Amino acid sequence: MNPRMGTFEHAKLTDDCLEYVKQEEACLTSLLKSAVRMREALRKGQWTELGELVPTLEPVLLERERLQTSGRELRQRLGALPAKSAAEPTLEELADLAPPAEARRLRDGKARLRALALDLRKQTESTAYVARHHLDFFQGFFTELTRPSGDAATYGSEGQLRQAARTSLLQVRG
């Protein structure tokens, strides 16, 4: 046991870290579900679903921000642990000092968080890809809609290629 940290403080830090892992897991799970819904709404072109989803993300993102602050505070408290290296102390180092049951819970929680974070990253990358696809489509659509139609040759009634009048599709349609 670290002489700078008594048994009670070590037990309290372990409990606080386990609670943090539980809260972080719930937050990441919620973000993952939202990311899946967002990607599916984008993929299916369900724009109203996207509009309904955005407000539900605000409390989750606020919780995420709160957890990041809490995580920084826990890392500062972990600084009282004997360091194996010059790097920041980790949950693994806390687990090394914890009783076997708590050590297993810390390591299992850490593994679940890593898996969730990886799944969330993959999901958000996939969602971003679908969103970029839609943005590219709309950009091309509106570019074509507003460019002068005289930029492309057309066939006249007599079957001869001719330049069209130089007006945009929006101007033609009114």
N, C-alpha and C positions, 0 to 999 in steps of 0.2 A: 504494500500500500504506500502511496506517496506520502511522505511526511508533511508536505504542504497541504494535503487534503485529508481530512479525517474520514472515518468510516461513514458517518452520517452524511457529510457533504458528497462523498463518492456515491452513496446510495441515492441521494436526492438528484445528483447529476444524471445517474443512470435512468432513474424514473422520468426525469424531464426529457431526456433524449428519446426514450421509448414513446412518450406522449407526442413529442415532436414528429417522430417517424409515423405514428398513427395519423396525425393531422395532415402531414405532407402526403401520405398515401391517399387519403380521402380527397385532398385538393387535386392531386395529379389524376386520380380516377375521374373526377368531375370534369377536368380540362380535357381529358382524353375522350370522354363521351361527347362533349361539346364539339371537339374537333371532328369526330366521326359524323355527327349530325351536320356540321358545316360542309364537310366534303360531299356528303350525300346530297345535300340541298343544292350545292353548286353543280354537282354532276348531273342532277336531274333538272336543273334550271328552275328550282323552286325559290324564286326571289322573295316571296312573302315569308317563307320559312326562315330565310336568312335574316330578314328584318325582325322576326320574332325572337331569334336566337341571340342577337347582339345584346339586348338588355339583360338577358339572363347571365351573360358572361361577366358583367360588372362586379357582382358580389364575389364571384370566384376569383377574379383577378385581384380584388382588394384583399381577399384571404391569402392569396399567393404572395402578395407584397408583405402582409403581416408575417407570414411564415418565413420569408427571406430575412426580415429583421430579427425574428426569433432565432433563426439559424445562425446569424452572425453573433448574437449574444451567447448562444450555446458554444460556438467555436471559441469565444473568448474564455468561457468557463472551462472548456476542455484544455485551454492553455496551461491550467494548473496541473495537468497530468505530466508524468515524466515523459519527455519527448524521446522517441526512438531516432528521430532525424531532425534536421533544422526546419522541416516543413511544418505546416499547421497540423496540430493533433487531429486525429480522426476518430470516427466511431469504432473503427477496428482497434485502435489503441485503448479506448474505453472498454471495449469487449474483452480485451486481453486482461484487464484488471478486474473485471466483474465476475461475480459467481457464475457457475456454468449455465444455469437456467436463463439468467439475464443476458449473458454473453450470446447464447443461442438466439434469443429474441432480437437482440441488437443486430446480429449478423443476418438473420432472416429478414428483418425489416429493411436493412441496407440493400439486400439482394432484390427485394420486391420494389424498392424505390428505383433502383437502377433499371430494372426491367420496365417499370412504368414510364420512366423518363425516356428510355429508348423507344418504346411504343409511341409515346407522345411526339417525340421528335420525328419519327417516321410518318406518323399521321399528319403532322403539320406540314412536313415537306410535300406529302401527297396532296394535301389541301391547297398548298401554295401553287403546285403544278397545275391543278385543275383551275384555280383562280386565274393564273397567268394565261391559260388557254382561252378562258372566256374573255379576258381583257384584250388579248390579241385579236380575237374574233370581232369584238365590238370596235376596236380601233380600226381594223380593216373595213368593217361595215360602214362606219361613219366617214372614213376617208373616201371610200367609193361613193357614198351618198352625197358628199359635198364637193367632190372634185368636178371640175368642168367636164361635161360629157364629150366635148370636142377633143379630149386627149386620146380617145379611142376611136378607131375607124369603125364605121357601120356600113351595112349594105342598104342601098336605096331600093325604091320600088322596082327599078329596072334591073336589079341584081348587080349593080356596079358598086364597088367599094368607094365610099366617100367619107369625108370628114363630117362629123355631126356638128350641130350648132354648139357654141362654147357656153353652155349654161350647165349649172349643177342639177342633179336630179331633184334636189329640193326646190330649185327655182322652176323647174319644168312642172312639177306636181302642185306647186303653189302652197 
